[in-house]
Amino acid sequence: MLKIHGVPISVHTRKVIVAARLKKLPFEVVPVVPVIPDNQPANWRELSPTGKIPVLQDGDYTLADSAAICAYLERRQPEPPLYPSDERRYGHALWLEQYAGGTVFRDVVHVLFHEVVVNPKIKGIATDQSRVDQVLTCVVPDVFGYLDAVSGEAFLAGDAPSVADLAVASNLVTLQYIGFALERERYPKLANLFDRVIRIPAMTDALRAEQPVVQQMNLKSEFLNAVLN
Ligand SMILES: N[C@@H](CCC(=O)N[C@@H](CS)C(=O)NCC(=O)O)C(=O)O
């Protein structure tokens, strides 16, 4: 059985969990929370050279980074495909996966998660409200405006869900858990895409499975009511 080191509410761990579920690959989650000191296994740096989650173990094979892991799972179990066969759509899926991890996560979700969860609740550091406001007023409009513009009637890189959809939606889930609602009227195409992605059975099942942690952390989950209840 595959082992996925991480926590289900992490943006990148969820992406890998959903990919494994989509491909019906049995897995177990080995809890690792990098932001909590001394929480990692003794050989964590061997498993995760960056110290970040997720990390996959498949027997004696270890792989870090959600993008690398999803690409590996695609070869491990090609059906259903997570990457479009058309070369241009394939390129577009890779770009949006990269944009989700590099810009949406790094510049928005990671910053806000640290300001409203990690700093006040784990490190005992007060939230820097000016930093939060700066992200919400200067960064989010650009980033979400772009995501809205590339969202259409179907999924981000074609008629079937791809790694791009998992990567983008996973960011939006964690962002809403920490209290930043998706402005549906301002970003209607992105909101519709989000609604479609959370209804992919593998994503719905993953979201249902992570609810105990969500409740334990007192996060917001009302935005999932229509899907989970
Ligand atoms: N490029 C990496 C990014 C992984 C990442 O940033 N993981 C976050 C959780 S979603 C993490 O481990 N954060 C803890 C830290 O930055 O120390 C991937 O796609 O797996």
The ligand as an SDF file (V2000), in Angstrom:
LIG
                    3D

 20 19  0  0  0  0  0  0  0  0999 V2000
    6.3070   22.1120   -4.1520 N   0  0  0  0  0  0  0  0  0  0  0  0
    5.8690   21.3710   -3.0050 C   0  0  0  0  0  0  0  0  0  0  0  0
    5.3180   22.3340   -1.9690 C   0  0  0  0  0  0  0  0  0  0  0  0
    4.9600   21.6050   -0.6810 C   0  0  0  0  0  0  0  0  0  0  0  0
    4.5300   22.5530    0.4190 C   0  0  0  0  0  0  0  0  0  0  0  0
    4.7650   23.7710    0.3670 O   0  0  0  0  0  0  0  0  0  0  0  0
    3.9270   21.9540    1.4480 N   0  0  0  0  0  0  0  0  0  0  0  0
    3.5040   22.7260    2.5900 C   0  0  0  0  0  0  0  0  0  0  0  0
    2.1510   22.2280    3.0900 C   0  0  0  0  0  0  0  0  0  0  0  0
    0.8930   22.3930    1.8630 S   0  0  0  0  0  0  0  0  0  0  0  0
    4.4960   22.5510    3.7060 C   0  0  0  0  0  0  0  0  0  0  0  0
    5.0810   21.4960    3.8520 O   0  0  0  0  0  0  0  0  0  0  0  0
    4.6700   23.6170    4.4890 N   0  0  0  0  0  0  0  0  0  0  0  0
    5.5130   23.6010    5.6180 C   0  0  0  0  0  0  0  0  0  0  0  0
    6.7380   24.4580    5.4630 C   0  0  0  0  0  0  0  0  0  0  0  0
    6.7600   25.2720    4.5070 O   0  0  0  0  0  0  0  0  0  0  0  0
    7.6310   24.3060    6.2710 O   0  0  0  0  0  0  0  0  0  0  0  0
    4.8150   20.3460   -3.4250 C   0  0  0  0  0  0  0  0  0  0  0  0
    4.1250   20.5590   -4.4380 O   0  0  0  0  0  0  0  0  0  0  0  0
    4.7130   19.2930   -2.7560 O   0  0  0  0  0  0  0  0  0  0  0  0
  1  2  1  0
  2  3  1  0
  2 18  1  0
  3  4  1  0
  4  5  1  0
  5  6  2  0
  5  7  1  0
  7  8  1  0
  8  9  1  0
  8 11  1  0
  9 10  1  0
 11 12  2  0
 11 13  1  0
 13 14  1  0
 14 15  1  0
 15 16  2  0
 15 17  1  0
 18 19  2  0
 18 20  1  0
M  END
$$$$
